[in-house]
Amino acid sequence: MTTRWDERKLDTYIQYVTCVKEISRAAMAAGRARDQGTDPSEALWEMETSENKRSILFETFVLLGNDKAATAAHEVNRRTWELLRAARKPDSGAAALDVPLVEALNGLHQAGAGGPDDRAAGQRQVSAIRPPPPASPSPSRSGRTPPGPLRR
C-alpha cells in the first residue's frame, strides 16, 4: 500500500509540475505572438486549459505531499498566477512575462525531494515493510551444507 501511495504522490507531483511548465510555455508563446503581431488566442487557450488542470492537481498534491512541499507549491501557485495575470493582458509581450517561476519550481523540487532526513526515513519505512532476505542454509551435522533443490 505504501508503494502505491508513493507512486500516486509521484504521479501527482509530475503532473502538477508539467501543468505549470505548460502554462509557462503557452504564456510565452502568447507573448511572442503579440510581439510578432500575430493572434495569441491558441496559446492563450492552451494556457487556460493547463491552468484548469493545475488547479485540480494542486488540491491532490497538497493532500498527498508533506508540509514543505505544500508550502513550496503555494509559492509556485503565486508565481503562476502572476504569469497568468500578465499573459492575459492584451498588450503584454514576452518581456512583460518575466516572472520568477523557475525559482519557485526549484524550491518545489527541493521540498519534494526531501532532505537527507526525509530520505533516510523513507528508506527505514521501506525496510520495515520489505521481507527479510532468505536465510542461508545451515550446515548439517556432518558439517556439509545440504544440497539445493533437485533439478530435473
N, CA, C and O atoms as a GROMACS GRO file, in nm:
protein
  608
    1MET      N    1   0.083  -0.119   0.000
    1MET     CA    2   0.000   0.000   0.000
    1MET      C    3   0.087   0.126   0.000
    1MET      O    4   0.056   0.224  -0.068
    2THR      N    5   0.196   0.122   0.076
    2THR     CA    6   0.285   0.238   0.079
    2THR      C    7   0.342   0.265  -0.059
    2THR      O    8   0.355   0.381  -0.098
    3THR      N    9   0.375   0.161  -0.132
    3THR     CA   10   0.430   0.180  -0.266
    3THR      C   11   0.329   0.246  -0.358
    3THR      O   12   0.363   0.338  -0.431
    4ARG      N   13   0.204   0.200  -0.354
    4ARG     CA   14   0.100   0.261  -0.438
    4ARG      C   15   0.080   0.407  -0.400
    4ARG      O   16   0.061   0.491  -0.487
    5TRP      N   17   0.084   0.437  -0.271
    5TRP     CA   18   0.065   0.574  -0.223
    5TRP      C   19   0.181   0.661  -0.274
    5TRP      O   20   0.158   0.772  -0.322
    6ASP      N   21   0.304   0.611  -0.263
    6ASP     CA   22   0.421   0.684  -0.312
    6ASP      C   23   0.413   0.705  -0.462
    6ASP      O   24   0.449   0.812  -0.512
    7GLU      N   25   0.368   0.604  -0.536
    7GLU     CA   26   0.353   0.617  -0.681
    7GLU      C   27   0.250   0.724  -0.714
    7GLU      O   28   0.270   0.804  -0.806
    8ARG      N   29   0.142   0.725  -0.641
    8ARG     CA   30   0.037   0.826  -0.667
    8ARG      C   31   0.090   0.966  -0.636
    8ARG      O   32   0.063   1.061  -0.709
    9LYS      N   33   0.166   0.976  -0.528
    9LYS     CA   34   0.224   1.105  -0.491
    9LYS      C   35   0.319   1.153  -0.600
    9LYS      O   36   0.315   1.270  -0.640
   10LEU      N   37   0.404   1.064  -0.649
   10LEU     CA   38   0.498   1.099  -0.754
   10LEU      C   39   0.425   1.136  -0.884
   10LEU      O   40   0.461   1.234  -0.948
   11ASP      N   41   0.325   1.059  -0.921
   11ASP     CA   42   0.247   1.090  -1.041
   11ASP      C   43   0.181   1.227  -1.031
   11ASP      O   44   0.183   1.304  -1.127
   12THR      N   45   0.124   1.258  -0.916
   12THR     CA   46   0.059   1.388  -0.897
   12THR      C   47   0.161   1.499  -0.905
   12THR      O   48   0.136   1.602  -0.968
   13TYR      N   49   0.276   1.480  -0.842
   13TYR     CA   50   0.384   1.579  -0.845
   13TYR      C   51   0.425   1.607  -0.989
   13TYR      O   52   0.436   1.722  -1.030
   14ILE      N   53   0.449   1.502  -1.066
   14ILE     CA   54   0.492   1.517  -1.205
   14ILE      C   55   0.385   1.587  -1.288
   14ILE      O   56   0.416   1.676  -1.367
   15GLN      N   57   0.260   1.548  -1.271
   15GLN     CA   58   0.150   1.610  -1.346
   15GLN      C   59   0.135   1.758  -1.310
   15GLN      O   60   0.112   1.842  -1.397
   16TYR      N   61   0.148   1.789  -1.181
   16TYR     CA   62   0.136   1.929  -1.136
   16TYR      C   63   0.246   2.014  -1.198
   16TYR      O   64   0.218   2.120  -1.255
   17VAL      N   65   0.371   1.970  -1.186
   17VAL     CA   66   0.483   2.045  -1.241
   17VAL      C   67   0.470   2.057  -1.393
   17VAL      O   68   0.501   2.162  -1.450
   18THR      N   69   0.426   1.951  -1.458
   18THR     CA   70   0.407   1.955  -1.604
   18THR      C   71   0.305   2.062  -1.641
   18THR      O   72   0.327   2.136  -1.737
   19CYS      N   73   0.196   2.070  -1.569
   19CYS     CA   74   0.094   2.173  -1.598
   19CYS      C   75   0.152   2.314  -1.581
   19CYS      O   76   0.126   2.402  -1.662
   20VAL      N   77   0.230   2.333  -1.476
   20VAL     CA   78   0.291   2.465  -1.454
   20VAL      C   79   0.383   2.500  -1.571
   20VAL      O   80   0.382   2.613  -1.620
   21LYS      N   81   0.461   2.404  -1.616
   21LYS     CA   82   0.550   2.429  -1.730
   21LYS      C   83   0.472   2.454  -1.858
   21LYS      O   84   0.512   2.537  -1.939
   22GLU      N   85   0.362   2.383  -1.877
   22GLU     CA   86   0.277   2.406  -1.995
   22GLU      C   87   0.218   2.547  -1.991
   22GLU      O   88   0.211   2.614  -2.094
   23ILE      N   89   0.178   2.592  -1.874
   23ILE     CA   90   0.126   2.729  -1.859
   23ILE      C   91   0.234   2.828  -1.899
   23ILE      O   92   0.208   2.923  -1.973
   24SER      N   93   0.354   2.807  -1.848
   24SER     CA   94   0.465   2.898  -1.878
   24SER      C   95   0.497   2.901  -2.027
   24SER      O   96   0.512   3.008  -2.085
   25ARG      N   97   0.506   2.785  -2.089
   25ARG     CA   98   0.535   2.779  -2.234
   25ARG      C   99   0.426   2.848  -2.316
   25ARG      O  100   0.455   2.924  -2.408
   26ALA      N  101   0.301   2.821  -2.279
   26ALA     CA  102   0.190   2.881  -2.354
   26ALA      C  103   0.186   3.032  -2.334
   26ALA      O  104   0.159   3.107  -2.428
   27ALA      N  105   0.212   3.078  -2.213
   27ALA     CA  106   0.213   3.223  -2.187
   27ALA      C  107   0.322   3.290  -2.269
   27ALA      O  108   0.300   3.396  -2.328
   28MET      N  109   0.440   3.228  -2.274
   28MET     CA  110   0.549   3.285  -2.354
   28MET      C  111   0.515   3.283  -2.503
   28MET      O  112   0.548   3.376  -2.577
   29ALA      N  113   0.448   3.176  -2.548
   29ALA     CA  114   0.406   3.170  -2.689
   29ALA      C  115   0.307   3.283  -2.720
   29ALA      O  116   0.312   3.342  -2.827
   30ALA      N  117   0.217   3.311  -2.626
   30ALA     CA  118   0.122   3.421  -2.646
   30ALA      C  119   0.195   3.555  -2.650
   30ALA      O  120   0.164   3.641  -2.733
   31GLY      N  121   0.292   3.572  -2.561
   31GLY     CA  122   0.372   3.696  -2.561
   31GLY      C  123   0.449   3.713  -2.691
   31GLY      O  124   0.452   3.823  -2.746
   32ARG      N  125   0.511   3.607  -2.739
   32ARG     CA  126   0.584   3.615  -2.866
   32ARG      C  127   0.488   3.645  -2.983
   32ARG      O  128   0.522   3.722  -3.073
   33ALA      N  129   0.370   3.583  -2.980
   33ALA     CA  130   0.271   3.609  -3.086
   33ALA      C  131   0.235   3.758  -3.087
   33ALA      O  132   0.228   3.819  -3.194
   34ARG      N  133   0.213   3.814  -2.971
   34ARG     CA  134   0.180   3.958  -2.965
   34ARG      C  135   0.296   4.042  -3.016
   34ARG      O  136   0.275   4.138  -3.089
   35ASP      N  137   0.419   4.004  -2.976
   35ASP     CA  138   0.537   4.079  -3.022
   35ASP      C  139   0.548   4.075  -3.174
   35ASP      O  140   0.595   4.172  -3.235
   36GLN      N  141   0.506   3.964  -3.236
   36GLN     CA  142   0.516   3.948  -3.381
   36GLN      C  143   0.390   3.996  -3.454
   36GLN      O  144   0.382   3.991  -3.576
   37GLY      N  145   0.291   4.042  -3.376
   37GLY     CA  146   0.168   4.092  -3.437
   37GLY      C  147   0.075   3.982  -3.485
   37GLY      O  148  -0.010   4.007  -3.571
   38THR      N  149   0.090   3.861  -3.432
   38THR     CA  150   0.001   3.751  -3.471
   38THR      C  151  -0.098   3.721  -3.359
   38THR      O  152  -0.087   3.775  -3.249
   39ASP      N  153  -0.192   3.637  -3.388
   39ASP     CA  154  -0.300   3.604  -3.295
   39ASP      C  155  -0.252   3.510  -3.182
   39ASP      O  156  -0.205   3.400  -3.211
   40PRO      N  157  -0.263   3.553  -3.057
   40PRO     CA  158  -0.219   3.470  -2.945
   40PRO      C  159  -0.327   3.377  -2.891
   40PRO      O  160  -0.304   3.308  -2.792
   41SER      N  161  -0.445   3.374  -2.954
   41SER     CA  162  -0.559   3.305  -2.894
   41SER      C  163  -0.536   3.155  -2.873
   41SER      O  164  -0.581   3.100  -2.772
   42GLU      N  165  -0.467   3.088  -2.965
   42GLU     CA  166  -0.443   2.944  -2.946
   42GLU      C  167  -0.352   2.920  -2.825
   42GLU      O  168  -0.377   2.830  -2.745
   43ALA      N  169  -0.248   3.000  -2.813
   43ALA     CA  170  -0.157   2.986  -2.698
   43ALA      C  171  -0.230   3.017  -2.568
   43ALA      O  172  -0.210   2.950  -2.466
   44LEU      N  173  -0.316   3.119  -2.570
   44LEU     CA  174  -0.392   3.153  -2.450
   44LEU      C  175  -0.490   3.041  -2.414
   44LEU      O  176  -0.510   3.012  -2.296
   45TRP      N  177  -0.551   2.979  -2.514
   45TRP     CA  178  -0.641   2.867  -2.488
   45TRP      C  179  -0.565   2.753  -2.422
   45TRP      O  180  -0.613   2.694  -2.326
   46GLU      N  181  -0.445   2.720  -2.473
   46GLU     CA  182  -0.362   2.615  -2.413
   46GLU      C  183  -0.323   2.651  -2.270
   46GLU      O  184  -0.323   2.566  -2.181
   47MET      N  185  -0.291   2.778  -2.248
   47MET     CA  186  -0.255   2.824  -2.116
   47MET      C  187  -0.370   2.804  -2.017
   47MET      O  188  -0.350   2.754  -1.907
   48GLU      N  189  -0.490   2.842  -2.057
   48GLU     CA  190  -0.607   2.830  -1.968
   48GLU      C  191  -0.644   2.683  -1.943
   48GLU      O  192  -0.685   2.647  -1.833
   49THR      N  193  -0.629   2.600  -2.046
   49THR     CA  194  -0.656   2.456  -2.029
   49THR      C  195  -0.561   2.396  -1.926
   49THR      O  196  -0.602   2.320  -1.839
   50SER      N  197  -0.434   2.431  -1.937
   50SER     CA  198  -0.335   2.381  -1.841
   50SER      C  199  -0.360   2.437  -1.702
   50SER      O  200  -0.338   2.368  -1.602
   51GLU      N  201  -0.406   2.560  -1.694
   51GLU     CA  202  -0.436   2.620  -1.563
   51GLU      C  203  -0.552   2.546  -1.496
   51GLU      O  204  -0.549   2.524  -1.375
   52ASN      N  205  -0.651   2.508  -1.572
   52ASN     CA  206  -0.763   2.433  -1.514
   52ASN      C  207  -0.715   2.300  -1.457
   52ASN      O  208  -0.757   2.261  -1.348
   53LYS      N  209  -0.628   2.230  -1.529
   53LYS     CA  210  -0.574   2.103  -1.478
   53LYS      C  211  -0.487   2.127  -1.355
   53LYS      O  212  -0.494   2.052  -1.258
   54ARG      N  213  -0.404   2.232  -1.360
   54ARG     CA  214  -0.314   2.261  -1.249
   54ARG      C  215  -0.390   2.287  -1.120
   54ARG      O  216  -0.349   2.240  -1.014
   55SER      N  217  -0.498   2.359  -1.129
   55SER     CA  218  -0.573   2.392  -1.007
   55SER      C  219  -0.631   2.267  -0.941
   55SER      O  220  -0.638   2.259  -0.819
   56ILE      N  221  -0.672   2.171  -1.021
   56ILE     CA  222  -0.725   2.045  -0.966
   56ILE      C  223  -0.612   1.961  -0.908
   56ILE      O  224  -0.624   1.906  -0.799
   57LEU      N  225  -0.501   1.952  -0.982
   57LEU     CA  226  -0.388   1.874  -0.934
   57LEU      C  227  -0.328   1.930  -0.806
   57LEU      O  228  -0.279   1.856  -0.721
   58PHE      N  229  -0.332   2.062  -0.791
   58PHE     CA  230  -0.278   2.124  -0.670
   58PHE      C  231  -0.348   2.070  -0.546
   58PHE      O  232  -0.282   2.041  -0.446
   59GLU      N  233  -0.479   2.059  -0.551
   59GLU     CA  234  -0.554   2.009  -0.435
   59GLU      C  235  -0.508   1.868  -0.397
   59GLU      O  236  -0.489   1.839  -0.279
   60THR      N  237  -0.490   1.783  -0.495
   60THR     CA  238  -0.442   1.647  -0.470
   60THR      C  239  -0.299   1.650  -0.418
   60THR      O  240  -0.265   1.578  -0.324
   61PHE      N  241  -0.216   1.734  -0.478
   61PHE     CA  242  -0.076   1.746  -0.437
   61PHE      C  243  -0.065   1.783  -0.290
   61PHE      O  244   0.015   1.725  -0.216
   62VAL      N  245  -0.144   1.879  -0.246
   62VAL     CA  246  -0.139   1.923  -0.106
   62VAL      C  247  -0.185   1.811  -0.013
   62VAL      O  248  -0.128   1.793   0.095
   63LEU      N  249  -0.286   1.737  -0.054
   63LEU     CA  250  -0.334   1.627   0.031
   63LEU      C  251  -0.232   1.514   0.043
   63LEU      O  252  -0.222   1.451   0.149
   64LEU      N  253  -0.156   1.488  -0.063
   64LEU     CA  254  -0.062   1.377  -0.064
   64LEU      C  255   0.078   1.416  -0.018
   64LEU      O  256   0.154   1.330   0.028
   65GLY      N  257   0.114   1.543  -0.029
   65GLY     CA  258   0.251   1.585  -0.002
   65GLY      C  259   0.278   1.617   0.143
   65GLY      O  260   0.188   1.614   0.227
   66ASN      N  261   0.405   1.648   0.170
   66ASN     CA  262   0.444   1.689   0.304
   66ASN      C  263   0.426   1.840   0.318
   66ASN      O  264   0.396   1.909   0.220
   67ASP      N  265   0.444   1.892   0.439
   67ASP     CA  266   0.422   2.034   0.464
   67ASP      C  267   0.517   2.124   0.383
   67ASP      O  268   0.476   2.227   0.331
   68LYS      N  269   0.644   2.083   0.373
   68LYS     CA  270   0.741   2.163   0.297
   68LYS      C  271   0.701   2.172   0.150
   68LYS      O  272   0.707   2.279   0.089
   69ALA      N  273   0.660   2.059   0.094
   69ALA     CA  274   0.620   2.058  -0.046
   69ALA      C  275   0.494   2.141  -0.068
   69ALA      O  276   0.483   2.211  -0.168
   70ALA      N  277   0.400   2.134   0.025
   70ALA     CA  278   0.276   2.212   0.012
   70ALA      C  279   0.307   2.361   0.017
   70ALA      O  280   0.250   2.438  -0.060
   71THR      N  281   0.395   2.402   0.108
   71THR     CA  282   0.433   2.543   0.117
   71THR      C  283   0.501   2.589  -0.011
   71THR      O  284   0.473   2.697  -0.062
   72ALA      N  285   0.591   2.506  -0.063
   72ALA     CA  286   0.659   2.539  -0.188
   72ALA      C  287   0.560   2.544  -0.304
   72ALA      O  288   0.574   2.629  -0.393
   73ALA      N  289   0.461   2.456  -0.306
   73ALA     CA  290   0.360   2.457  -0.412
   73ALA      C  291   0.275   2.583  -0.406
   73ALA      O  292   0.233   2.635  -0.509
   74HIS      N  293   0.249   2.634  -0.285
   74HIS     CA  294   0.175   2.760  -0.273
   74HIS      C  295   0.254   2.874  -0.339
   74HIS      O  296   0.196   2.960  -0.404
   75GLU      N  297   0.386   2.872  -0.323
   75GLU     CA  298   0.470   2.974  -0.387
   75GLU      C  299   0.468   2.958  -0.539
   75GLU      O  300   0.464   3.057  -0.612
   76VAL      N  301   0.470   2.834  -0.587
   76VAL     CA  302   0.460   2.810  -0.732
   76VAL      C  303   0.326   2.864  -0.782
   76VAL      O  304   0.321   2.928  -0.887
   77ASN      N  305   0.220   2.840  -0.708
   77ASN     CA  306   0.088   2.892  -0.748
   77ASN      C  307   0.090   3.044  -0.756
   77ASN      O  308   0.040   3.102  -0.852
   78ARG      N  309   0.149   3.108  -0.656
   78ARG     CA  310   0.153   3.254  -0.654
   78ARG      C  311   0.225   3.308  -0.778
   78ARG      O  312   0.178   3.401  -0.842
   79ARG      N  313   0.338   3.247  -0.809
   79ARG     CA  314   0.415   3.290  -0.927
   79ARG      C  315   0.340   3.258  -1.057
   79ARG      O  316   0.344   3.335  -1.152
   80THR      N  317   0.273   3.144  -1.059
   80THR     CA  318   0.195   3.106  -1.177
   80THR      C  319   0.082   3.206  -1.200
   80THR      O  320   0.055   3.244  -1.313
   81TRP      N  321   0.016   3.248  -1.092
   81TRP     CA  322  -0.092   3.346  -1.105
   81TRP      C  323  -0.039   3.480  -1.155
   81TRP      O  324  -0.106   3.548  -1.232
   82GLU      N  325   0.082   3.518  -1.112
   82GLU     CA  326   0.143   3.641  -1.164
   82GLU      C  327   0.161   3.631  -1.315
   82GLU      O  328   0.131   3.724  -1.390
   83LEU      N  329   0.211   3.516  -1.358
   83LEU     CA  330   0.233   3.493  -1.501
   83LEU      C  331   0.100   3.494  -1.577
   83LEU      O  332   0.090   3.555  -1.684
   84LEU      N  333   0.000   3.428  -1.523
   84LEU     CA  334  -0.131   3.425  -1.588
   84LEU      C  335  -0.190   3.566  -1.601
   84LEU      O  336  -0.240   3.602  -1.707
   85ARG      N  337  -0.183   3.645  -1.494
   85ARG     CA  338  -0.236   3.782  -1.498
   85ARG      C  339  -0.166   3.863  -1.607
   85ARG      O  340  -0.230   3.935  -1.684
   86ALA      N  341  -0.033   3.851  -1.613
   86ALA     CA  342   0.042   3.927  -1.714
   86ALA      C  343   0.009   3.879  -1.855
   86ALA      O  344  -0.008   3.960  -1.946
   87ALA      N  345   0.000   3.748  -1.874
   87ALA     CA  346  -0.027   3.693  -2.008
   87ALA      C  347  -0.168   3.726  -2.056
   87ALA      O  348  -0.191   3.733  -2.176
   88ARG      N  349  -0.260   3.745  -1.965
   88ARG     CA  350  -0.398   3.774  -2.004
   88ARG      C  351  -0.416   3.919  -2.048
   88ARG      O  352  -0.517   3.952  -2.111
   89LYS      N  353  -0.322   4.006  -2.017
   89LYS     CA  354  -0.331   4.146  -2.060
   89LYS      C  355  -0.308   4.152  -2.211
   89LYS      O  356  -0.209   4.098  -2.262
   90PRO      N  357  -0.400   4.216  -2.282
   90PRO     CA  358  -0.392   4.215  -2.430
   90PRO      C  359  -0.266   4.281  -2.487
   90PRO      O  360  -0.231   4.254  -2.602
   91ASP      N  361  -0.200   4.366  -2.410
   91ASP     CA  362  -0.083   4.436  -2.464
   91ASP      C  363   0.050   4.381  -2.412
   91ASP      O  364   0.154   4.442  -2.437
   92SER      N  365   0.049   4.268  -2.341
   92SER     CA  366   0.174   4.217  -2.284
   92SER      C  367   0.246   4.125  -2.381
   92SER      O  368   0.194   4.022  -2.424
   93GLY      N  369   0.371   4.165  -2.412
   93GLY     CA  370   0.457   4.081  -2.495
   93GLY      C  371   0.541   3.992  -2.405
   93GLY      O  372   0.518   3.983  -2.284
   94ALA      N  373   0.637   3.926  -2.464
   94ALA     CA  374   0.720   3.830  -2.391
   94ALA      C  375   0.798   3.896  -2.277
   94ALA      O  376   0.817   3.835  -2.172
   95ALA      N  377   0.843   4.019  -2.296
   95ALA     CA  378   0.921   4.087  -2.193
   95ALA      C  379   0.840   4.110  -2.065
   95ALA      O  380   0.896   4.112  -1.956
   96ALA      N  381   0.710   4.127  -2.079
   96ALA     CA  382   0.624   4.152  -1.962
   96ALA      C  383   0.599   4.025  -1.882
   96ALA      O  384   0.540   4.031  -1.774
   97LEU      N  385   0.642   3.911  -1.933
   97LEU     CA  386   0.613   3.782  -1.868
   97LEU      C  387   0.731   3.729  -1.789
   97LEU      O  388   0.740   3.609  -1.763
   98ASP      N  389   0.821   3.817  -1.750
   98ASP     CA  390   0.939   3.776  -1.674
   98ASP      C  391   0.901   3.761  -1.526
   98ASP      O  392   0.915   3.854  -1.447
   99VAL      N  393   0.853   3.642  -1.492
   99VAL     CA  394   0.810   3.609  -1.356
   99VAL      C  395   0.906   3.502  -1.303
   99VAL      O  396   0.938   3.408  -1.376
  100PRO      N  397   0.952   3.515  -1.178
  100PRO     CA  398   1.048   3.415  -1.125
  100PRO      C  399   0.983   3.280  -1.094
  100PRO      O  400   0.987   3.232  -0.980
  101LEU      N  401   0.925   3.221  -1.195
  101LEU     CA  402   0.857   3.092  -1.179
  101LEU      C  403   0.957   2.977  -1.166
  101LEU      O  404   0.933   2.883  -1.091
  102VAL      N  405   1.068   2.985  -1.237
  102VAL     CA  406   1.168   2.878  -1.232
  102VAL      C  407   1.224   2.866  -1.090
  102VAL      O  408   1.245   2.754  -1.041
  103GLU      N  409   1.248   2.978  -1.025
  103GLU     CA  410   1.299   2.975  -0.888
  103GLU      C  411   1.200   2.907  -0.794
  103GLU      O  412   1.238   2.830  -0.707
  104ALA      N  413   1.072   2.937  -0.814
  104ALA     CA  414   0.968   2.874  -0.731
  104ALA      C  415   0.962   2.723  -0.758
  104ALA      O  416   0.946   2.644  -0.665
  105LEU      N  417   0.976   2.684  -0.884
  105LEU     CA  418   0.978   2.541  -0.917
  105LEU      C  419   1.100   2.472  -0.856
  105LEU      O  420   1.090   2.358  -0.810
  106ASN      N  421   1.214   2.540  -0.857
  106ASN     CA  422   1.333   2.482  -0.794
  106ASN      C  423   1.309   2.458  -0.645
  106ASN      O  424   1.351   2.356  -0.590
  107GLY      N  425   1.243   2.553  -0.579
  107GLY     CA  426   1.209   2.534  -0.438
  107GLY      C  427   1.116   2.416  -0.418
  107GLY      O  428   1.128   2.343  -0.320
  108LEU      N  429   1.024   2.398  -0.510
  108LEU     CA  430   0.932   2.284  -0.502
  108LEU      C  431   1.007   2.153  -0.522
  108LEU      O  432   0.980   2.055  -0.453
  109HIS      N  433   1.100   2.152  -0.616
  109HIS     CA  434   1.178   2.030  -0.638
  109HIS      C  435   1.257   1.993  -0.512
  109HIS      O  436   1.262   1.876  -0.474
  110GLN      N  437   1.316   2.092  -0.449
  110GLN     CA  438   1.392   2.065  -0.327
  110GLN      C  439   1.301   2.014  -0.216
  110GLN      O  440   1.336   1.919  -0.146
  111ALA      N  441   1.186   2.075  -0.201
  111ALA     CA  442   1.092   2.032  -0.096
  111ALA      C  443   1.033   1.896  -0.128
  111ALA      O  444   1.012   1.814  -0.039
  112GLY      N  445   1.007   1.871  -0.256
  112GLY     CA  446   0.950   1.743  -0.297
  112GLY      C  447   1.048   1.628  -0.283
  112GLY      O  448   1.009   1.516  -0.251
  113ALA      N  449   1.175   1.657  -0.307
  113ALA     CA  450   1.277   1.552  -0.295
  113ALA      C  451   1.305   1.521  -0.149
  113ALA      O  452   1.344   1.410  -0.115
  114GLY      N  453   1.287   1.620  -0.064
  114GLY     CA  454   1.316   1.599   0.078
  114GLY      C  455   1.465   1.603   0.102
  114GLY      O  456   1.546   1.582   0.011
  115GLY      N  457   1.501   1.630   0.224
  115GLY     CA  458   1.641   1.631   0.262
  115GLY      C  459   1.688   1.493   0.301
  115GLY      O  460   1.612   1.396   0.290
  116PRO      N  461   1.812   1.482   0.347
  116PRO     CA  462   1.866   1.352   0.386
  116PRO      C  463   1.783   1.285   0.495
  116PRO      O  464   1.767   1.163   0.495
  117ASP      N  465   1.730   1.364   0.587
  117ASP     CA  466   1.648   1.304   0.694
  117ASP      C  467   1.521   1.242   0.636
  117ASP      O  468   1.481   1.133   0.679
  118ASP      N  469   1.458   1.310   0.539
  118ASP     CA  470   1.336   1.256   0.478
  118ASP      C  471   1.366   1.129   0.400
  118ASP      O  472   1.290   1.032   0.406
  119ARG      N  473   1.478   1.128   0.327
  119ARG     CA  474   1.513   1.008   0.250
  119ARG      C  475   1.546   0.892   0.344
  119ARG      O  476   1.506   0.779   0.318
  120ALA      N  477   1.618   0.920   0.453
  120ALA     CA  478   1.651   0.813   0.548
  120ALA      C  479   1.525   0.757   0.611
  120ALA      O  480   1.513   0.636   0.631
  121ALA      N  481   1.430   0.845   0.642
  121ALA     CA  482   1.303   0.798   0.700
  121ALA      C  483   1.229   0.711   0.599
  121ALA      O  484   1.170   0.609   0.635
  122GLY      N  485   1.231   0.751   0.473
  122GLY     CA  486   1.166   0.672   0.369
  122GLY      C  487   1.232   0.537   0.352
  122GLY      O  488   1.164   0.436   0.331
  123GLN      N  489   1.364   0.533   0.361
  123GLN     CA  490   1.435   0.406   0.349
  123GLN      C  491   1.403   0.316   0.467
  123GLN      O  492   1.386   0.195   0.450
  124ARG      N  493   1.394   0.374   0.587
  124ARG     CA  494   1.358   0.294   0.704
  124ARG      C  495   1.218   0.238   0.687
  124ARG      O  496   1.191   0.124   0.722
  125GLN      N  497   1.128   0.320   0.631
  125GLN     CA  498   0.990   0.275   0.611
  125GLN      C  499   0.987   0.160   0.511
  125GLN      O  500   0.915   0.062   0.533
  126VAL      N  501   1.063   0.170   0.403
  126VAL     CA  502   1.067   0.063   0.304
  126VAL      C  503   1.128  -0.062   0.366
  126VAL      O  504   1.079  -0.173   0.344
  127SER      N  505   1.234  -0.045   0.444
  127SER     CA  506   1.297  -0.160   0.508
  127SER      C  507   1.201  -0.230   0.603
  127SER      O  508   1.205  -0.353   0.617
  128ALA      N  509   1.117  -0.152   0.667
  128ALA     CA  510   1.023  -0.211   0.763
  128ALA      C  511   0.919  -0.298   0.694
  128ALA      O  512   0.867  -0.391   0.756
  129ILE      N  513   0.886  -0.269   0.567
  129ILE     CA  514   0.783  -0.348   0.500
  129ILE      C  515   0.841  -0.454   0.407
  129ILE      O  516   0.769  -0.543   0.361
  130ARG      N  517   0.970  -0.444   0.379
  130ARG     CA  518   1.033  -0.543   0.291
  130ARG      C  519   1.062  -0.670   0.371
  130ARG      O  520   1.113  -0.661   0.483
  131PRO      N  521   1.031  -0.788   0.317
  131PRO     CA  522   1.059  -0.911   0.390
  131PRO      C  523   1.210  -0.932   0.403
  131PRO      O  524   1.286  -0.888   0.316
  132PRO      N  525   1.253  -0.998   0.508
  132PRO     CA  526   1.396  -1.021   0.525
  132PRO      C  527   1.447  -1.115   0.417
  132PRO      O  528   1.370  -1.194   0.362
  133PRO      N  529   1.578  -1.108   0.387
  133PRO     CA  530   1.632  -1.198   0.285
  133PRO      C  531   1.624  -1.342   0.335
  133PRO      O  532   1.623  -1.366   0.456
  134PRO      N  533   1.619  -1.438   0.242
  134PRO     CA  534   1.611  -1.577   0.285
  134PRO      C  535   1.736  -1.616   0.363
  134PRO      O  536   1.847  -1.572   0.331
  135ALA      N  537   1.717  -1.698   0.464
  135ALA     CA  538   1.830  -1.742   0.546
  135ALA      C  539   1.915  -1.837   0.464
  135ALA      O  540   1.865  -1.915   0.383
  136SER      N  541   2.044  -1.828   0.486
  136SER     CA  542   2.132  -1.921   0.416
  136SER      C  543   2.118  -2.059   0.480
  136SER      O  544   2.094  -2.070   0.600
  137PRO      N  545   2.133  -2.164   0.401
  137PRO     CA  546   2.115  -2.298   0.457
  137PRO      C  547   2.218  -2.324   0.566
  137PRO      O  548   2.335  -2.287   0.555
  138SER      N  549   2.173  -2.388   0.671
  138SER     CA  550   2.265  -2.416   0.781
  138SER      C  551   2.333  -2.550   0.755
  138SER      O  552   2.275  -2.641   0.696
  139PRO      N  553   2.457  -2.562   0.799
  139PRO     CA  554   2.528  -2.688   0.778
  139PRO      C  555   2.460  -2.802   0.852
  139PRO      O  556   2.400  -2.781   0.958
  140SER      N  557   2.470  -2.921   0.797
  140SER     CA  558   2.413  -3.039   0.863
  140SER      C  559   2.508  -3.085   0.971
  140SER      O  560   2.615  -3.027   0.991
  141ARG      N  561   2.469  -3.189   1.041
  141ARG     CA  562   2.555  -3.240   1.148
  141ARG      C  563   2.692  -3.283   1.097
  141ARG      O  564   2.791  -3.278   1.170
  142SER      N  565   2.697  -3.324   0.972
  142SER     CA  566   2.824  -3.370   0.917
  142SER      C  567   2.916  -3.253   0.883
  142SER      O  568   3.032  -3.273   0.847
  143GLY      N  569   2.862  -3.128   0.893
  143GLY     CA  570   2.942  -3.011   0.862
  143GLY      C  571   2.930  -2.969   0.716
  143GLY      O  572   2.987  -2.868   0.676
  144ARG      N  573   2.856  -3.045   0.638
  144ARG     CA  574   2.837  -3.011   0.497
  144ARG      C  575   2.706  -2.937   0.480
  144ARG      O  576   2.611  -2.961   0.556
  145THR      N  577   2.698  -2.851   0.384
  145THR     CA  578   2.575  -2.779   0.353
  145THR      C  579   2.484  -2.871   0.276
  145THR      O  580   2.528  -2.936   0.181
  146PRO      N  581   2.357  -2.878   0.316
  146PRO     CA  582   2.265  -2.966   0.244
  146PRO      C  583   2.255  -2.922   0.098
  146PRO      O  584   2.274  -2.805   0.066
  147PRO      N  585   2.225  -3.017   0.009
  147PRO     CA  586   2.215  -2.982  -0.133
  147PRO      C  587   2.096  -2.890  -0.158
  147PRO      O  588   2.000  -2.886  -0.082
  148GLY      N  589   2.107  -2.815  -0.270
  148GLY     CA  590   1.999  -2.725  -0.309
  148GLY      C  591   1.884  -2.805  -0.365
  148GLY      O  592   1.884  -2.928  -0.357
  149PRO      N  593   1.782  -2.737  -0.422
  149PRO     CA  594   1.668  -2.806  -0.478
  149PRO      C  595   1.710  -2.899  -0.590
  149PRO      O  596   1.807  -2.875  -0.661
  150LEU      N  597   1.635  -3.005  -0.604
  150LEU     CA  598   1.662  -3.101  -0.710
  150LEU      C  599   1.632  -3.039  -0.845
  150LEU      O  600   1.532  -2.968  -0.861
  151ARG      N  601   1.717  -3.066  -0.939
  151ARG     CA  602   1.696  -3.014  -1.076
  151ARG      C  603   1.657  -3.130  -1.165
  151ARG      O  604   1.712  -3.239  -1.152
  152ARG      N  605   1.566  -3.108  -1.253
  152ARG     CA  606   1.523  -3.213  -1.346
  152ARG      C  607   1.574  -3.184  -1.482
  152ARG      O  608   1.549  -3.261  -1.575
   0.00000   0.00000   0.00000
